[in-house]
Amino acid sequence: MLYQLPSQNFVALEPQSHPVSACTLPGTPGLQLLDASSSPLKAELKLTFSENQA
């Protein structure tokens, strides 16, 4: 998810592995409830940025 406040010159990036607002969608698509004995989820994300030169 990418978000920017109108008055700011930066953005916030929140990686997601589920649809936006999945908790409120019928059937909670992409979400799986875990019990206390479940192993924690581990993920890795690599971002590469480059300056746009015109």
SEFIZA-3560 file (N, C-alpha, C; in Angstrom, 3 decimals):
REM SEFIZA-3560
<numar><xx>0.855</xx><yy>-1.156</yy><zz>0.000</zz><atom>N</atom></numar>
<numar><xx>0.000</xx><yy>0.000</yy><zz>0.000</zz><atom>CA</atom></numar>
<numar><xx>0.906</xx><yy>1.225</yy><zz>0.000</zz><atom>C</atom></numar>
<numar><xx>0.593</xx><yy>2.175</yy><zz>-0.819</zz><atom>N</atom></numar>
<numar><xx>1.357</xx><yy>3.416</yy><zz>-0.917</zz><atom>CA</atom></numar>
<numar><xx>0.442</xx><yy>4.564</yy><zz>-0.530</zz><atom>C</atom></numar>
<numar><xx>0.920</xx><yy>5.438</yy><zz>0.366</zz><atom>N</atom></numar>
<numar><xx>0.088</xx><yy>6.539</yy><zz>0.852</zz><atom>CA</atom></numar>
<numar><xx>0.925</xx><yy>7.787</yy><zz>1.004</zz><atom>C</atom></numar>
<numar><xx>0.332</xx><yy>8.921</yy><zz>0.644</zz><atom>N</atom></numar>
<numar><xx>1.001</xx><yy>10.200</yy><zz>0.841</zz><atom>CA</atom></numar>
<numar><xx>-0.007</xx><yy>11.229</yy><zz>1.357</zz><atom>C</atom></numar>
<numar><xx>0.351</xx><yy>11.896</yy><zz>2.451</zz><atom>N</atom></numar>
<numar><xx>-0.467</xx><yy>13.000</yy><zz>2.934</zz><atom>CA</atom></numar>
<numar><xx>-0.318</xx><yy>14.162</yy><zz>1.953</zz><atom>C</atom></numar>
<numar><xx>-1.395</xx><yy>14.830</yy><zz>1.609</zz><atom>N</atom></numar>
<numar><xx>-1.320</xx><yy>15.912</yy><zz>0.626</zz><atom>CA</atom></numar>
<numar><xx>-0.317</xx><yy>17.006</yy><zz>0.985</zz><atom>C</atom></numar>
<numar><xx>-0.088</xx><yy>17.252</yy><zz>2.250</zz><atom>N</atom></numar>
<numar><xx>0.793</xx><yy>18.342</yy><zz>2.668</zz><atom>CA</atom></numar>
<numar><xx>2.247</xx><yy>17.911</yy><zz>2.847</zz><atom>C</atom></numar>
<numar><xx>2.584</xx><yy>16.643</yy><zz>2.536</zz><atom>N</atom></numar>
<numar><xx>3.934</xx><yy>16.136</yy><zz>2.782</zz><atom>CA</atom></numar>
<numar><xx>4.666</xx><yy>15.813</yy><zz>1.477</zz><atom>C</atom></numar>
<numar><xx>5.999</xx><yy>15.819</yy><zz>1.536</zz><atom>N</atom></numar>
<numar><xx>6.798</xx><yy>15.510</yy><zz>0.347</zz><atom>CA</atom></numar>
<numar><xx>7.431</xx><yy>14.121</yy><zz>0.448</zz><atom>C</atom></numar>
<numar><xx>6.797</xx><yy>13.203</yy><zz>1.148</zz><atom>N</atom></numar>
<numar><xx>7.274</xx><yy>11.828</yy><zz>1.247</zz><atom>CA</atom></numar>
<numar><xx>6.076</xx><yy>10.885</yy><zz>1.186</zz><atom>C</atom></numar>
<numar><xx>6.353</xx><yy>9.612</yy><zz>0.948</zz><atom>N</atom></numar>
<numar><xx>5.294</xx><yy>8.612</yy><zz>0.897</zz><atom>CA</atom></numar>
<numar><xx>5.565</xx><yy>7.529</yy><zz>1.933</zz><atom>C</atom></numar>
<numar><xx>4.527</xx><yy>6.830</yy><zz>2.304</zz><atom>N</atom></numar>
<numar><xx>4.636</xx><yy>5.683</yy><zz>3.193</zz><atom>CA</atom></numar>
<numar><xx>4.324</xx><yy>4.432</yy><zz>2.375</zz><atom>C</atom></numar>
<numar><xx>5.158</xx><yy>3.421</yy><zz>2.488</zz><atom>N</atom></numar>
<numar><xx>4.976</xx><yy>2.165</yy><zz>1.778</zz><atom>CA</atom></numar>
<numar><xx>4.779</xx><yy>1.054</yy><zz>2.790</zz><atom>C</atom></numar>
<numar><xx>3.645</xx><yy>0.364</yy><zz>2.705</zz><atom>N</atom></numar>
<numar><xx>3.345</xx><yy>-0.742</yy><zz>3.615</zz><atom>CA</atom></numar>
<numar><xx>3.136</xx><yy>-2.004</yy><zz>2.797</zz><atom>C</atom></numar>
<numar><xx>4.113</xx><yy>-2.911</yy><zz>2.788</zz><atom>N</atom></numar>
<numar><xx>3.927</xx><yy>-4.166</yy><zz>2.048</zz><atom>CA</atom></numar>
<numar><xx>2.769</xx><yy>-4.975</yy><zz>2.634</zz><atom>C</atom></numar>
<numar><xx>1.979</xx><yy>-5.590</yy><zz>1.770</zz><atom>N</atom></numar>
<numar><xx>0.848</xx><yy>-6.398</yy><zz>2.210</zz><atom>CA</atom></numar>
<numar><xx>0.807</xx><yy>-7.693</yy><zz>1.420</zz><atom>C</atom></numar>
<numar><xx>0.405</xx><yy>-8.761</yy><zz>2.066</zz><atom>N</atom></numar>
<numar><xx>0.240</xx><yy>-10.046</yy><zz>1.388</zz><atom>CA</atom></numar>
<numar><xx>-1.237</xx><yy>-10.429</yy><zz>1.303</zz><atom>C</atom></numar>
<numar><xx>-2.110</xx><yy>-9.466</yy><zz>1.502</zz><atom>N</atom></numar>
<numar><xx>-3.548</xx><yy>-9.707</yy><zz>1.468</zz><atom>CA</atom></numar>
<numar><xx>-4.230</xx><yy>-8.517</yy><zz>0.820</zz><atom>C</atom></numar>
<numar><xx>-5.476</xx><yy>-8.666</yy><zz>0.381</zz><atom>N</atom></numar>
<numar><xx>-6.203</xx><yy>-7.532</yy><zz>-0.194</zz><atom>CA</atom></numar>
<numar><xx>-6.378</xx><yy>-6.405</yy><zz>0.828</zz><atom>C</atom></numar>
<numar><xx>-6.467</xx><yy>-5.183</yy><zz>0.362</zz><atom>N</atom></numar>
<numar><xx>-6.716</xx><yy>-4.045</yy><zz>1.238</zz><atom>CA</atom></numar>
<numar><xx>-8.059</xx><yy>-4.249</yy><zz>1.939</zz><atom>C</atom></numar>
<numar><xx>-8.103</xx><yy>-3.986</yy><zz>3.228</zz><atom>N</atom></numar>
<numar><xx>-9.311</xx><yy>-4.144</yy><zz>4.064</zz><atom>CA</atom></numar>
<numar><xx>-9.820</xx><yy>-5.577</yy><zz>4.079</zz><atom>C</atom></numar>
<numar><xx>-8.908</xx><yy>-6.557</yy><zz>3.991</zz><atom>N</atom></numar>
<numar><xx>-9.317</xx><yy>-7.965</yy><zz>3.951</zz><atom>CA</atom></numar>
<numar><xx>-10.142</xx><yy>-8.365</yy><zz>5.172</zz><atom>C</atom></numar>
<numar><xx>-9.893</xx><yy>-7.737</yy><zz>6.322</zz><atom>N</atom></numar>
<numar><xx>-10.639</xx><yy>-8.081</yy><zz>7.543</zz><atom>CA</atom></numar>
<numar><xx>-12.117</xx><yy>-7.762</yy><zz>7.430</zz><atom>C</atom></numar>
<numar><xx>-12.474</xx><yy>-6.837</yy><zz>6.559</zz><atom>N</atom></numar>
<numar><xx>-13.875</xx><yy>-6.434</yy><zz>6.426</zz><atom>CA</atom></numar>
<numar><xx>-14.552</xx><yy>-7.045</yy><zz>5.210</zz><atom>C</atom></numar>
<numar><xx>-13.811</xx><yy>-7.792</yy><zz>4.366</zz><atom>N</atom></numar>
<numar><xx>-14.404</xx><yy>-8.407</yy><zz>3.174</zz><atom>CA</atom></numar>
<numar><xx>-15.026</xx><yy>-9.755</yy><zz>3.534</zz><atom>C</atom></numar>
<numar><xx>-16.096</xx><yy>-10.140</yy><zz>2.847</zz><atom>N</atom></numar>
<numar><xx>-16.718</xx><yy>-11.438</yy><zz>3.121</zz><atom>CA</atom></numar>
<numar><xx>-15.702</xx><yy>-12.577</yy><zz>2.977</zz><atom>C</atom></numar>
<numar><xx>-15.637</xx><yy>-13.439</yy><zz>3.968</zz><atom>N</atom></numar>
<numar><xx>-14.733</xx><yy>-14.578</yy><zz>3.927</zz><atom>CA</atom></numar>
<numar><xx>-13.289</xx><yy>-14.243</yy><zz>4.247</zz><atom>C</atom></numar>
<numar><xx>-12.991</xx><yy>-13.007</yy><zz>4.593</zz><atom>N</atom></numar>
<numar><xx>-11.626</xx><yy>-12.528</yy><zz>4.883</zz><atom>CA</atom></numar>
<numar><xx>-10.583</xx><yy>-13.144</yy><zz>3.945</zz><atom>C</atom></numar>
<numar><xx>-10.668</xx><yy>-12.839</yy><zz>2.633</zz><atom>N</atom></numar>
<numar><xx>-9.772</xx><yy>-13.456</yy><zz>1.642</zz><atom>CA</atom></numar>
<numar><xx>-8.302</xx><yy>-13.143</yy><zz>1.921</zz><atom>C</atom></numar>
<numar><xx>-7.477</xx><yy>-14.160</yy><zz>1.829</zz><atom>N</atom></numar>
<numar><xx>-6.046</xx><yy>-13.970</yy><zz>2.019</zz><atom>CA</atom></numar>
<numar><xx>-5.600</xx><yy>-13.978</yy><zz>3.465</zz><atom>C</atom></numar>
<numar><xx>-6.524</xx><yy>-14.025</yy><zz>4.413</zz><atom>N</atom></numar>
<numar><xx>-6.169</xx><yy>-14.046</yy><zz>5.832</zz><atom>CA</atom></numar>
<numar><xx>-6.376</xx><yy>-15.428</yy><zz>6.403</zz><atom>C</atom></numar>
<numar><xx>-5.487</xx><yy>-15.850</yy><zz>7.260</zz><atom>N</atom></numar>
<numar><xx>-5.609</xx><yy>-17.137</yy><zz>7.927</zz><atom>CA</atom></numar>
<numar><xx>-5.374</xx><yy>-16.927</yy><zz>9.413</zz><atom>C</atom></numar>
<numar><xx>-6.327</xx><yy>-17.339</yy><zz>10.235</zz><atom>N</atom></numar>
<numar><xx>-6.180</xx><yy>-17.209</yy><zz>11.680</zz><atom>CA</atom></numar>
<numar><xx>-5.178</xx><yy>-18.231</yy><zz>12.184</zz><atom>C</atom></numar>
<numar><xx>-4.283</xx><yy>-17.804</yy><zz>13.048</zz><atom>N</atom></numar>
<numar><xx>-3.264</xx><yy>-18.677</yy><zz>13.623</zz><atom>CA</atom></numar>
<numar><xx>-3.536</xx><yy>-18.871</yy><zz>15.099</zz><atom>C</atom></numar>
<numar><xx>-3.257</xx><yy>-20.064</yy><zz>15.601</zz><atom>N</atom></numar>
<numar><xx>-3.389</xx><yy>-20.266</yy><zz>17.031</zz><atom>CA</atom></numar>
<numar><xx>-2.052</xx><yy>-19.956</yy><zz>17.709</zz><atom>C</atom></numar>
<numar><xx>-2.048</xx><yy>-19.983</yy><zz>19.028</zz><atom>N</atom></numar>
<numar><xx>-0.871</xx><yy>-19.573</yy><zz>19.801</zz><atom>CA</atom></numar>
<numar><xx>0.345</xx><yy>-20.456</yy><zz>19.529</zz><atom>C</atom></numar>
<numar><xx>0.137</xx><yy>-21.699</yy><zz>19.103</zz><atom>N</atom></numar>
<numar><xx>1.271</xx><yy>-22.596</yy><zz>18.870</zz><atom>CA</atom></numar>
<numar><xx>1.815</xx><yy>-22.512</yy><zz>17.442</zz><atom>C</atom></numar>
<numar><xx>1.222</xx><yy>-21.691</yy><zz>16.604</zz><atom>N</atom></numar>
<numar><xx>1.671</xx><yy>-21.570</yy><zz>15.212</zz><atom>CA</atom></numar>
<numar><xx>3.014</xx><yy>-20.861</yy><zz>15.134</zz><atom>C</atom></numar>
<numar><xx>3.795</xx><yy>-21.239</yy><zz>14.145</zz><atom>N</atom></numar>
<numar><xx>5.078</xx><yy>-20.580</yy><zz>13.914</zz><atom>CA</atom></numar>
<numar><xx>4.832</xx><yy>-19.188</yy><zz>13.333</zz><atom>C</atom></numar>
<numar><xx>5.670</xx><yy>-18.224</yy><zz>13.684</zz><atom>N</atom></numar>
<numar><xx>5.500</xx><yy>-16.875</yy><zz>13.127</zz><atom>CA</atom></numar>
<numar><xx>5.822</xx><yy>-16.866</yy><zz>11.635</zz><atom>C</atom></numar>
<numar><xx>5.167</xx><yy>-16.002</yy><zz>10.928</zz><atom>N</atom></numar>
<numar><xx>5.393</xx><yy>-15.826</yy><zz>9.501</zz><atom>CA</atom></numar>
<numar><xx>6.683</xx><yy>-15.051</yy><zz>9.280</zz><atom>C</atom></numar>
<numar><xx>7.445</xx><yy>-15.455</yy><zz>8.311</zz><atom>N</atom></numar>
<numar><xx>8.669</xx><yy>-14.746</yy><zz>7.972</zz><atom>CA</atom></numar>
<numar><xx>8.627</xx><yy>-14.419</yy><zz>6.487</zz><atom>C</atom></numar>
<numar><xx>8.956</xx><yy>-13.189</yy><zz>6.151</zz><atom>N</atom></numar>
<numar><xx>8.957</xx><yy>-12.751</yy><zz>4.760</zz><atom>CA</atom></numar>
<numar><xx>10.133</xx><yy>-11.812</yy><zz>4.534</zz><atom>C</atom></numar>
<numar><xx>10.492</xx><yy>-11.646</yy><zz>3.287</zz><atom>N</atom></numar>
<numar><xx>11.592</xx><yy>-10.747</yy><zz>2.938</zz><atom>CA</atom></numar>
<numar><xx>11.156</xx><yy>-9.899</yy><zz>1.757</zz><atom>C</atom></numar>
<numar><xx>11.541</xx><yy>-8.645</yy><zz>1.775</zz><atom>N</atom></numar>
<numar><xx>11.183</xx><yy>-7.711</yy><zz>0.718</zz><atom>CA</atom></numar>
<numar><xx>12.412</xx><yy>-6.913</yy><zz>0.336</zz><atom>C</atom></numar>
<numar><xx>12.694</xx><yy>-6.820</yy><zz>-0.947</zz><atom>N</atom></numar>
<numar><xx>13.824</xx><yy>-6.027</yy><zz>-1.423</zz><atom>CA</atom></numar>
<numar><xx>13.294</xx><yy>-4.960</yy><zz>-2.372</zz><atom>C</atom></numar>
<numar><xx>13.606</xx><yy>-3.707</yy><zz>-2.070</zz><atom>N</atom></numar>
<numar><xx>13.201</xx><yy>-2.585</yy><zz>-2.899</zz><atom>CA</atom></numar>
<numar><xx>14.437</xx><yy>-1.923</yy><zz>-3.493</zz><atom>C</atom></numar>
<numar><xx>14.343</xx><yy>-1.572</yy><zz>-4.739</zz><atom>N</atom></numar>
<numar><xx>15.429</xx><yy>-0.849</yy><zz>-5.396</zz><atom>CA</atom></numar>
<numar><xx>14.838</xx><yy>0.429</yy><zz>-5.983</zz><atom>C</atom></numar>
<numar><xx>15.429</xx><yy>1.549</yy><zz>-5.626</zz><atom>N</atom></numar>
<numar><xx>14.962</xx><yy>2.840</yy><zz>-6.118</zz><atom>CA</atom></numar>
<numar><xx>16.016</xx><yy>3.458</yy><zz>-7.013</zz><atom>C</atom></numar>
<numar><xx>15.580</xx><yy>4.158</yy><zz>-8.010</zz><atom>N</atom></numar>
<numar><xx>16.514</xx><yy>4.903</yy><zz>-8.851</zz><atom>CA</atom></numar>
<numar><xx>15.907</xx><yy>6.269</yy><zz>-9.155</zz><atom>C</atom></numar>
<numar><xx>16.751</xx><yy>7.236</yy><zz>-9.321</zz><atom>N</atom></numar>
<numar><xx>16.304</xx><yy>8.591</yy><zz>-9.596</zz><atom>CA</atom></numar>
<numar><xx>15.914</xx><yy>8.693</yy><zz>-11.058</zz><atom>C</atom></numar>
<numar><xx>14.772</xx><yy>9.304</yy><zz>-11.305</zz><atom>N</atom></numar>
<numar><xx>14.292</xx><yy>9.493</yy><zz>-12.681</zz><atom>CA</atom></numar>
<numar><xx>15.010</xx><yy>10.702</yy><zz>-13.276</zz><atom>C</atom></numar>
<numar><xx>15.854</xx><yy>10.472</yy><zz>-14.243</zz><atom>N</atom></numar>
<numar><xx>16.611</xx><yy>11.563</yy><zz>-14.869</zz><atom>CA</atom></numar>
<numar><xx>16.065</xx><yy>11.821</yy><zz>-16.262</zz><atom>C</atom></numar>
<numar><xx>15.603</xx><yy>13.029</yy><zz>-16.474</zz><atom>N</atom></numar>
<numar><xx>15.017</xx><yy>13.380</yy><zz>-17.783</zz><atom>CA</atom></numar>
<numar><xx>16.066</xx><yy>13.952</yy><zz>-18.715</zz><atom>C</atom></numar>
//
